[in-house]
């Protein structure tokens, strides 16, 4: 069951178009477990890998996790660091001030 939830989360995040955002809560709800937003964050954190063995599932490619933010508009965590996440989000057209998205264009 844990593997199924992980797959659903990664599939949902993989479909977020460039320039759009979703929150951890929205992902959890769409994946079928509305209260599992912290689990979503954990799944996205371990999705990043530098080596093949780091990904928890065998048949998945990493997905862009930077498009998932906190419900309060703050950028949130990122395996490569918050500054890297902010830099990528800015490249995609988002305005960030004091770690918070100024134009929360949620999917």
ABEGO torsion letter per residue (X at the ends): XAAAAAAAAAAAAAABBBGBBBBAAAAAAAAGBAAAAAAAAAAAAAABBABAAABABAABBBBBAAABBBAAGBAEBBAAEAAAAAAAAAAAGBBBBGGBBABBBBX
